[in-house]
Amino acid sequence: MIGDTSNFKSIDVVPCGPALGARVTSVALSERLSDDCLQEILSAFYQYKVLFFEHQAIDDEQFVRFAEQLGSVQPDHYFCPIDTSHRVVEVRKEPKNEKNIGGRWHTDRAFEVNPPAATLLHAKTLPSLGGDTMFADMSSAFKRHSRGLQKVLCGLNAVHSNMDLANAREQLASEFNGRLMTDFEILRHEQPLVIQHPITGEPTLFANVISTEQISGWTDEESKCLLEYLYQHAVMPESTIRYQWQPNTVALWDNLATWHYALNDYPLETRVMHRITLAGTKLVRYQL
């Protein structure tokens, strides 16, 4: 149950709303977490799908240490690393940049054979107003469909690629002053349209506006009709939250169970985030 926090003893959990997301307090990420604390954080993570740890004035070494307690940290092949371990990248938008990174609903790197399991973001510099991030629950999105449509969706695959990023890489590299890599490999991979979450077992819709090209075996027109319907249905307000960042907040979200959307509503201001990605495993189709 999304609002049930009675099982947590080592941490305090405050739900952000009825859909998903929670603030975790009474935790100092500057310190190594006890096993009990870590297990409760992971339990809250899979229950709420997005966690926010506010007022965490940590450095990148401590950021990496926290991430390593949660899973295997994965190198990033699209952003230039800012640490010697090549595990922390900077997501920066400056006053001269018109575009931002992640300004559409998406899942990170769904086109990889093993998409990332989770993403961590540490707020370093924030605009005076704006720059929020929205999150949507993709398990809830699937469950709201009729049983008949669910059966159809569970039998489909979707083709994902990084062509959206590849087609814009020269422009993005110039726009963001070389902070993005341009020599990455073009990837295209087929994934089940509905996956079984590797930990919770929940069915999760796995398609998104940025990386999903089409439904396997369908025409472009057929694919567009279904995908646009799924996308509109997925972001109904009842299944989303909008988080207003606080300085030094660390966010942790389930990359397999959510979408996120970084709002680009702070012209002439700077927003800087440090990001870490946790490795995932091969996706498994959900059997209805």
Backbone torsions as a table, in degrees:
resi	resn	phi	psi	omega
1	MET	NA	131.8	-170.7
2	ILE	-63.2	-32.9	-176.0
3	GLY	-94.1	-0.1	-175.8
4	ASP	-83.7	111.8	179.6
5	THR	-115.1	12.7	-172.7
6	SER	-69.7	-20.7	-176.0
7	ASN	-83.8	-5.9	-176.4
8	PHE	-92.0	124.9	-178.1
9	LYS	-113.3	-33.1	-176.1
10	SER	-91.8	-17.2	-178.3
11	ILE	-132.7	158.9	172.8
12	ASP	-106.0	129.4	-176.0
13	VAL	-120.9	126.3	179.9
14	VAL	-121.5	108.5	-179.6
15	PRO	-59.0	142.7	178.1
16	CYS	-81.2	-20.1	-178.0
17	GLY	174.2	-178.5	-177.0
18	PRO	-74.1	-16.6	-174.3
19	ALA	-85.5	-60.0	-177.3
20	LEU	-166.1	170.1	175.1
21	GLY	90.0	142.5	177.6
22	ALA	-156.4	149.0	171.3
23	ARG	-91.3	135.6	177.7
24	VAL	-110.9	122.2	-179.4
25	THR	-117.2	177.7	-179.1
26	SER	63.0	29.5	178.0
27	VAL	-131.8	130.8	175.6
28	ALA	-108.8	107.1	-178.0
29	LEU	-72.8	-7.7	175.2
30	SER	-72.8	-15.3	-179.2
31	GLU	-108.4	156.0	174.9
32	ARG	-71.7	131.2	-174.9
33	LEU	-79.4	144.4	173.8
34	SER	-70.3	161.7	179.2
35	ASP	-60.8	-40.7	180.0
36	ASP	-64.2	-43.5	179.4
37	CYS	-63.9	-43.9	-179.5
38	LEU	-62.4	-44.1	-179.6
39	GLN	-64.0	-35.8	178.1
40	GLU	-71.5	-36.2	175.4
41	ILE	-62.0	-44.5	179.2
42	LEU	-65.1	-39.0	177.5
43	SER	-62.7	-44.2	177.5
44	ALA	-65.0	-38.0	179.9
45	PHE	-59.6	-47.8	-178.4
46	TYR	-74.3	-21.9	176.8
47	GLN	-79.7	-43.2	-173.2
48	TYR	-102.5	-14.9	175.1
49	LYS	72.5	-26.4	175.8
50	VAL	-138.6	127.9	178.0
51	LEU	-121.5	145.3	177.9
52	PHE	-124.1	123.7	176.7
53	PHE	-109.8	102.6	-174.4
54	GLU	-88.5	158.6	176.3
55	HIS	60.3	48.0	-179.9
56	GLN	-112.2	89.0	-179.9
57	ALA	-83.2	76.6	-176.8
58	ILE	-113.3	157.7	175.1
59	ASP	-93.4	177.0	-176.0
60	ASP	-65.3	-33.1	178.1
61	GLU	-63.3	-42.5	177.9
62	GLN	-70.0	-34.6	176.6
63	PHE	-61.0	-47.0	178.7
64	VAL	-63.9	-41.3	-179.2
65	ARG	-60.9	-42.9	177.2
66	PHE	-61.9	-45.3	-179.4
67	ALA	-61.1	-40.4	-178.4
68	GLU	-66.4	-24.1	175.9
69	GLN	-74.5	-16.8	-178.4
70	LEU	-96.2	-28.0	-177.0
71	GLY	177.4	-166.2	-178.7
72	SER	-89.0	118.7	-179.4
73	VAL	-73.2	134.5	-173.0
74	GLN	-110.7	133.3	175.3
75	PRO	-61.7	151.0	179.2
76	ASP	-104.1	128.1	-176.9
77	HIS	-100.6	8.1	-175.4
78	TYR	-120.6	-25.1	176.1
79	PHE	-112.4	142.6	176.2
80	CYS	-70.3	128.8	-178.0
81	PRO	-67.5	151.9	178.6
82	ILE	-112.7	0.7	178.0
83	ASP	-123.5	161.4	-176.8
84	THR	-68.9	-21.0	-179.9
85	SER	-83.9	-6.1	179.6
86	HIS	61.6	30.9	-178.3
87	ARG	-116.2	-16.8	178.0
88	VAL	-109.5	128.7	176.7
89	VAL	-120.7	159.5	-179.1
90	GLU	-107.6	128.5	173.9
91	VAL	-107.5	104.7	-170.8
92	ARG	-124.8	137.4	169.0
93	LYS	-127.7	125.9	-178.1
94	GLU	-108.2	167.3	-178.1
95	PRO	-54.3	-31.1	-178.7
96	LYS	-79.2	-12.2	-178.6
97	ASN	-86.9	125.0	175.7
98	GLU	-80.6	-40.3	-178.7
99	LYS	-91.3	162.9	171.9
100	ASN	-125.2	175.0	177.2
101	ILE	-95.2	129.7	176.6
102	GLY	82.2	27.0	-176.0
103	GLY	-84.9	32.1	171.5
104	ARG	-148.0	160.2	176.9
105	TRP	-62.5	130.7	-178.4
106	HIS	-164.9	168.4	168.5
107	THR	-114.2	140.0	-177.6
108	ASP	-70.0	125.7	168.8
109	ARG	51.4	47.6	177.7
110	ALA	-67.3	-15.3	-178.4
111	PHE	-80.7	-5.2	179.0
112	GLU	-82.9	154.4	179.3
113	VAL	-56.6	-44.7	176.5
114	ASN	-118.0	89.2	-178.4
115	PRO	-60.5	151.6	180.0
116	PRO	-55.4	142.3	178.8
117	ALA	-77.8	-35.2	-175.2
118	ALA	-156.4	160.0	177.3
119	THR	-129.1	140.7	174.6
120	LEU	-118.8	139.1	179.8
121	LEU	-132.4	133.7	179.3
122	HIS	-117.1	119.2	-177.5
123	ALA	-76.2	114.9	-178.0
124	LYS	-101.9	-47.7	178.6
125	THR	-134.7	131.3	-176.1
126	LEU	-124.4	148.7	174.5
127	PRO	-69.0	162.3	-179.4
128	SER	-65.6	-27.0	178.6
129	LEU	-154.3	140.9	179.7
130	GLY	91.6	-168.8	-179.3
131	GLY	79.1	19.8	179.1
132	ASP	-68.9	165.8	173.1
133	THR	-123.7	135.4	176.9
134	MET	-102.4	148.9	178.4
135	PHE	-131.9	145.3	178.2
136	ALA	-131.7	144.4	-176.2
137	ASP	-91.3	112.5	-176.9
138	MET	-82.7	-16.1	172.0
139	SER	-74.1	-44.7	175.8
140	SER	-61.2	-38.8	179.8
141	ALA	-59.4	-41.7	179.2
142	PHE	-70.2	-44.7	-173.8
143	LYS	-66.0	-22.4	-179.7
144	ARG	-75.7	-14.3	179.1
145	HIS	-75.9	159.0	177.0
146	SER	-65.0	157.7	178.6
147	ARG	-58.4	-38.5	-179.7
148	GLY	-63.1	-46.1	179.3
149	LEU	-69.1	-36.6	177.1
150	GLN	-56.3	-43.0	179.8
151	LYS	-62.2	-41.3	178.3
152	VAL	-63.6	-47.9	-177.0
153	LEU	-61.8	-37.6	-177.7
154	CYS	-66.5	-18.7	179.7
155	GLY	-94.7	2.3	-174.5
156	LEU	-104.7	155.2	170.3
157	ASN	-115.9	156.7	175.9
158	ALA	-126.8	143.1	178.2
159	VAL	-93.6	126.0	178.7
160	HIS	-115.2	147.5	175.0
161	SER	-150.4	167.5	175.0
162	ASN	-101.6	24.1	-179.2
163	MET	-64.8	-31.4	177.9
164	ASP	-58.8	-43.3	177.9
165	LEU	-73.7	-39.5	-178.4
166	ALA	-63.9	-40.9	-178.2
167	ASN	-65.5	-23.1	-177.4
168	ALA	-111.1	9.4	-169.1
169	ARG	-66.7	-37.0	179.8
170	GLU	-66.6	-42.9	178.6
171	GLN	-64.9	-43.2	-179.6
172	LEU	-66.9	-38.9	179.9
173	ALA	-62.4	-39.6	178.1
174	SER	-70.7	-42.7	-178.6
175	GLU	-62.1	-37.2	-175.0
176	PHE	-108.9	28.6	167.3
177	ASN	53.9	43.0	175.9
178	GLY	75.4	9.9	179.5
179	ARG	-79.6	-10.7	176.2
180	LEU	-107.3	140.9	176.6
181	MET	-77.5	148.1	-178.7
182	THR	-119.0	-4.9	-175.2
183	ASP	-104.2	25.7	-178.4
184	PHE	-76.7	158.5	-178.8
185	GLU	-77.1	141.9	174.0
186	ILE	-75.1	124.9	-177.3
187	LEU	-118.2	141.5	173.5
188	ARG	-143.7	125.5	-174.9
189	HIS	-145.6	145.0	179.1
190	GLU	-95.8	132.9	179.3
191	GLN	-129.0	154.1	171.5
192	PRO	-59.2	142.1	179.3
193	LEU	-71.0	-29.8	174.9
194	VAL	-124.6	119.1	-177.6
195	ILE	-105.7	158.5	171.6
196	GLN	-95.7	121.4	-178.0
197	HIS	-60.0	131.4	-173.6
198	PRO	-64.7	-19.7	-179.2
199	ILE	-107.3	-50.8	-174.9
200	THR	-86.1	-21.5	-176.7
201	GLY	78.9	0.0	-178.1
202	GLU	-69.2	147.7	171.0
203	PRO	-73.2	138.3	-177.4
204	THR	-137.7	128.3	175.5
205	LEU	-68.4	126.5	-176.3
206	PHE	-122.8	81.6	174.8
207	ALA	-156.7	153.8	179.4
208	ASN	-156.8	162.1	-172.3
209	VAL	-61.8	-36.1	-171.9
210	ILE	-80.3	-45.2	-170.2
211	SER	-105.6	-17.7	-176.3
212	THR	-80.4	119.4	-178.3
213	GLU	-87.2	-47.4	-178.2
214	GLN	-168.4	168.7	172.1
215	ILE	-80.8	131.0	-177.1
216	SER	-60.0	128.7	178.2
217	GLY	84.1	-2.3	178.6
218	TRP	-103.7	157.0	174.7
219	THR	-73.4	165.7	178.1
220	ASP	-59.8	-41.3	-178.5
221	GLU	-66.2	-43.6	178.2
222	GLU	-62.7	-44.1	-179.8
223	SER	-61.5	-44.8	-177.7
224	LYS	-59.7	-43.0	-178.8
225	CYS	-61.4	-47.8	-178.5
226	LEU	-68.3	-46.9	-176.0
227	LEU	-63.5	-41.7	179.1
228	GLU	-63.0	-38.0	176.7
229	TYR	-64.2	-45.5	179.8
230	LEU	-62.3	-40.5	-178.6
231	TYR	-65.4	-44.4	-179.9
232	GLN	-64.0	-40.0	-179.4
233	HIS	-68.2	-33.8	-173.5
234	ALA	-69.2	-27.3	-173.7
235	VAL	-108.9	30.9	171.0
236	MET	-59.2	140.9	-174.8
237	PRO	-52.7	-31.0	-178.0
238	GLU	-65.3	-18.1	-177.6
239	SER	-109.6	16.0	-176.1
240	THR	-129.1	161.5	167.9
241	ILE	-134.6	157.4	174.0
242	ARG	-123.3	118.8	-175.9
243	TYR	-103.2	127.5	175.5
244	GLN	-93.0	112.1	-174.8
245	TRP	-64.5	144.6	170.4
246	GLN	-113.6	151.1	179.1
247	PRO	-54.8	136.3	177.3
248	ASN	68.0	20.3	171.8
249	THR	-75.3	139.1	170.2
250	VAL	-109.6	124.3	176.4
251	ALA	-107.1	144.5	176.8
252	LEU	-132.5	119.8	179.5
253	TRP	-129.9	152.2	179.5
254	ASP	-79.3	109.3	-175.7
255	ASN	-72.4	-18.6	-179.6
256	LEU	-90.5	-18.1	-173.6
257	ALA	-113.8	-2.8	-176.2
258	THR	-136.8	161.5	160.9
259	TRP	-107.5	159.1	170.7
260	HIS	-140.2	160.1	-172.4
261	TYR	-148.3	113.3	178.3
262	ALA	-87.8	115.0	-176.0
263	LEU	-74.0	136.4	-178.3
264	ASN	-107.9	70.8	-173.1
265	ASP	-127.4	34.5	-178.2
266	TYR	-136.3	63.8	-179.4
267	PRO	-59.5	144.8	176.1
268	LEU	65.8	20.6	175.6
269	GLU	-129.1	170.0	-175.8
270	THR	-112.3	140.0	175.0
271	ARG	-136.1	123.8	-177.5
272	VAL	-129.1	125.8	177.0
273	MET	-125.9	145.4	170.1
274	HIS	-104.0	136.6	-171.6
275	ARG	-127.1	142.2	173.3
276	ILE	-130.6	142.4	179.4
277	THR	-117.1	137.3	177.0
278	LEU	-101.5	136.0	-175.9
279	ALA	-66.3	147.1	176.7
280	GLY	-114.3	-172.6	179.6
281	THR	-123.0	175.2	179.6
282	LYS	-61.7	136.4	-177.5
283	LEU	-78.5	146.9	-178.5
284	VAL	-119.2	136.8	179.7
285	ARG	-67.5	140.4	174.5
286	TYR	-81.2	130.0	179.3
287	GLN	-101.6	114.2	-178.5
288	LEU	-83.9	NA	NA
